[in-house]
Each structure stands twice: as C-alpha cells, then as structure tokens.
C-alpha cells in the first residue's frame, strides 16, 4: 500500500518497495546501481538546474542561463529503479520524486522515465542518457 500524498520522506521507503515489487529487477546489479545514480543526477540537473554541465549532450550549452523549475532545497527523489528497455543495451530509469516549483506549489509522487543506451569503449561500459523526443 502506498502512503498518502504529502506523507513526506517517511513514506519514501514504501514507494521504493512498491516500485521494486511491481517491476522486478532484470539488470546486472552493477548496471542498475550505475543507472540509478545517473538517473538521480540527471533528473536533479533537469529539475533544479544543478549539475547540468555534467550532461552537455543532453542539455546543450552548459553556459546558457536557465531558471530552474524546482527549488533545490525542496527537491527529493522518493524512489528509483532501473530496468531493461527491450534490449540488453537499452534501459529505462523510473523515478518517483517530489518538489516545490517556482510558484511555491509542492507536489509529491511525480513520475519521470529516463532512457539510456549502453556504449562500450576500450572494454568499459558506459550508460548514455537519450534526449526526449
């Protein structure tokens, strides 16, 4: 059972458990760990503007001034899983998150899916985020 909206951080573990139960793991543990970390960082950069320079291919010009849509202090990831997306070299990171927008409205239970593809260079595997179309 999911916690009610507005429960705060105390309900995040229940959301994580529900997400894992609904979408069983199908990636290697290390791949999932890497993807979950990258998904968290990418979503934070997208929502708050913090860390966009790390993802120039995804966001474009890192020197471009952008007003963040969400306040960094009122942004948190409630739950995250990474799963295969059809092929071994494609994955999707499913995130549930909460944040306060520029207008001051706080909403939790927001859902974002980020797609990644794997590239292998010199024997090292790297997951690259794919721009939304």
C-alpha positions in Angstrom: 0.0 0.0 0.0 1.3 3.4 -1.0 1.5 6.2 1.5 -0.9 9.2 1.0 0.3 12.2 -0.9 2.0 14.7 1.4 3.4 11.9 3.7 6.9 13.3 3.3 10.1 11.4 3.4 8.7 8.9 5.9 6.7 7.4 3.0 9.5 7.0 0.5 10.6 3.5 1.6 7.1 2.2 1.0 7.1 3.8 -2.5 10.5 2.2 -3.2 9.3 -1.2 -2.1 6.1 -0.9 -4.2 8.1 0.1 -7.3 10.5 -2.8 -6.9 7.6 -5.3 -6.4 5.8 -4.0 -9.4 8.8 -4.0 -11.7 11.2 -7.0 -10.9 14.9 -6.5 -11.4 16.3 -7.6 -14.8 19.7 -5.9 -15.0 23.0 -6.8 -13.5 23.4 -5.3 -10.0 26.3 -3.0 -11.1 24.3 -1.8 -14.2 21.3 -1.0 -12.0 23.5 0.8 -9.5 25.1 3.0 -12.2 21.8 3.7 -13.9 20.0 4.6 -10.7 22.8 7.1 -9.7 22.9 8.6 -13.3 19.1 8.8 -13.3 19.0 10.6 -10.0 21.8 13.1 -11.1 20.1 13.7 -14.5 16.7 14.3 -13.0 18.1 16.7 -10.4 20.0 18.6 -13.1 16.9 18.8 -15.2 14.6 19.9 -12.4 16.8 22.2 -10.4 19.5 23.2 -13.0 22.2 22.0 -10.6 24.8 19.8 -12.4 23.7 20.4 -16.0 27.3 20.9 -17.1 27.9 17.2 -16.5 25.4 16.3 -19.3 26.2 18.7 -22.2 24.9 16.3 -24.9 21.6 16.1 -23.0 21.1 19.7 -22.1 23.0 21.6 -24.8 25.0 24.7 -23.9 26.2 24.4 -20.3 26.8 28.2 -20.2 23.2 29.1 -21.0 21.4 30.6 -18.1 18.3 28.7 -17.2 15.9 29.5 -14.4 15.3 26.2 -12.6 11.8 24.8 -12.5 12.2 23.5 -8.9 13.9 24.7 -5.8 17.0 22.6 -5.0 16.2 22.7 -1.3 12.7 21.3 -1.8 13.5 18.6 -4.3 13.9 14.9 -3.4 13.8 11.6 -5.1 11.3 9.3 -3.4 12.1 6.1 -5.3 14.1 4.9 -8.3 14.6 1.6 -10.2 16.4 0.9 -13.4 15.2 -1.8 -15.8 16.0 -3.2 -19.2 14.1 -1.5 -22.1 13.7 -4.2 -24.7 17.4 -4.9 -25.4 20.5 -5.6 -23.4 22.0 -2.2 -24.4 18.9 -0.1 -23.5 17.5 0.7 -20.1 14.9 3.0 -18.5 15.3 4.6 -15.1 11.9 5.1 -13.5 11.9 7.8 -10.8 9.2 9.0 -8.4 10.0 12.4 -6.9 8.8 15.4 -5.0 9.4 19.1 -5.4 8.3 22.7 -5.0 8.0 24.6 -8.2 8.8 28.2 -8.8 5.3 29.2 -7.9 5.6 27.6 -4.5 3.4 24.5 -5.2 4.7 21.3 -3.6 3.8 18.1 -5.2 5.0 14.6 -4.5 4.5 11.4 -6.5 5.8 12.9 -9.7 6.9 10.3 -12.2 9.8 10.6 -14.7 11.2 8.0 -17.0 14.7 8.5 -18.4 16.1 6.3 -21.2 19.7 5.2 -21.5 21.8 3.3 -24.0 25.0 1.4 -23.3 28.2 2.1 -25.2 31.3 0.1 -24.8 34.7 1.8 -25.4 38.0 0.1 -24.7 36.2 -2.7 -22.8 34.5 -0.2 -20.4 30.7 0.0 -20.3 29.0 3.4 -20.1 25.3 4.3 -19.9 24.4 7.4 -22.0 21.1 9.3 -21.5 18.9 9.7 -24.5 17.2 13.0 -25.2 13.5 13.0 -25.0 11.8 13.4 -28.4 
